Amino acid sequence: MDEIDRRLVVATQGGLPLVPRPYHALADVLGIPAAEVRARLAAMLDAGAIRRIGAVPNHYALGYRFNGMTVWDVDDARVDAMGEKIGALPFVTHCYRRPRHLPDWPYNLFAMVHCKSREDADRLVEEIAALLGPACRARDVLYSSRILKKTGLRIAG
C-alpha cells in the first residue's frame, strides 16, 4: 500500500461521496484520474486490504425494526455445509460460524435477518430451522433493541 492508497482509504473510510460520480469526486481530491481510483480500489479488494465496497443501510430508517441475530447449535460435522446454505438465503444479510462457549453458550452458527414485523421475522426463522432440520439441536433469536455505532477500523488522516 503506497501513500496514494492510504489517502484513498482515509478518503473512503466514512463512505463514498454521495454524488452522481463518486469516483470522480475522489479523483479530484486525490489528484489522480477516476480510472486510477477504481483500479486502486479493485487492487486493494483483490489483495484483501479492503473487504468490500457496498451500501450500509440504516435498517430502522428503512422500516426494518425487527432485526434478529439467529443463533443455532448445529452439529460440528455439518455446520460449514449448513452455514453455506443459510448464508445463501436471500433474506440472510450475514452468516458465520463462531466457537461455542460451553456450558452457557452452545451456539456455533449465526445468521442475521431484518424484518418489518415480528411475524415476518418468526416466519424466516422457521424457514432457516426447516433448512437445518435435524442438524440443529437448539436455537434462539436475539432481537436488536437499539442501534450501536457501526464502523470498521479507522486510520488517522
N, C-alpha and C positions, 0 to 999 in steps of 0.2 A: 504494500500500500504506500503510494507516494503522497506528497503534500496535496496534490490536487484531489486525490481520492479522499484524503482526510477532510479536506474542506467540503467536498461533496457530501460526505456522511454527516458532518456538522450541519450543513445547509438543509438536509432532508430528514434528520432525526426527529423533528417535530411534525413531519408530514410534508408532502409535496405542496408547492404553492397552489392555491385554489384559483387558478386562472385557466383559460382555454388551452394554453400551450405551456404546461409546467416545465417541461424540459428546456424550452427556450428561455423561460424566466431564470432557471438555474444557470443556464449557459451565460446569460447576461451578467449574473452575479459573479460567476467564476471566471469569466473572460475566456471561455472556450466555446467551440461550436456545439449546438444541441446534439448532433450526431455523436460527438465525443462523450457527452453526458450519458446518453443511452448506452454507448459501448462500455463505458467505465462501470455503470451500474450492472450491466449484464455480466461483465467480467467478475465483479465482486460477488454477484449471485452464484456464478459458476464455481468460484473459489471457496464459497461458504463464508466469506467475510460479512455478508448480509444474508439473511434468510429468505426474505420475500419483500415484494413491493405490493401493497394492497390497501384497500379501504378498511378502516377500523370504525364500524358504525357504533353509534350510541344506541343500544338496543331499547333503552327506556324511551328515548325521544321518538323512536320509530313505532312505539306501542307494544313492544315485546317486554312485558312486565313479569313474566313467569319464566325466569332463566334458571334452569336446573342443571347442576352437575350430577349426572347419574353415576353412581359408583356400584361396581359389580365384583362379586367374588367368583372368579372364573378359574376353572381347573388350569393349573400352570401348564400342563401339556397342550392346552388348546387356546390359551389366552392370545398368543400372537395371531393365529389364524382368525380367531373370532374378532379381535381388535381391528384387523383389516376389513372385515365385513361391516362392522359397526361404523368404522371411520368412513366407509364409502357411502353410507346412507346420506341422502341429500339434506336431511334436516339436522345432522350432527355437525357442529361447527369445528370441533376439535376432539380428538380421541387419543388417549395414550395409556401406556402401561406404567404403573408405579409399584414400588415394593410394598408389601404388606407390613403392618406393624402389629403383630400378634401379641397378646390375645385381643387387644382392643379394636384393631382396625384390620379386618380380613380382606378388604377390597384391593384389587390389583388392576382393574380396568376402569377407566374414567371416560365419560363421553358427555359433552355439553350440548344441551338443547335450549332453544329460545322460542317462547310461545307467547301468544296474546291472551291466553286463558289457561287456567289450571286444568280444565278439561282437555284442552289440546295437548298440554304437556303430559298429562296422565296417559293419553292415547299413544303418544310417541314412546313413552317409557315402556308401555305394554308391547309395542312393536319391537323394540330392542330386546325385551325379555323373550318374546316369541322366537326371535332370531337366535338368541343364545341358547334357548332350550335347556336341556339337562346339563350343559357345560357350566351353567350358573347355579351357584349354591346359595347366594344371598345377594341382596341389593338394597339400595337406598337412593333417595334423591335429596340433594342439598340445594334448596332454593335460595337465590340471592335475595338479600334484604336491603342492600344499598350498593351503590357503585363506589368502588375504591379507585384511587388514581391508577390508571393503566398506562404505564410507559415501560419501554425497554431501557436497556443500558444507554446512558447519555455520556458523550465525551465532551470535554470543555472545548469551546471555540478558540 
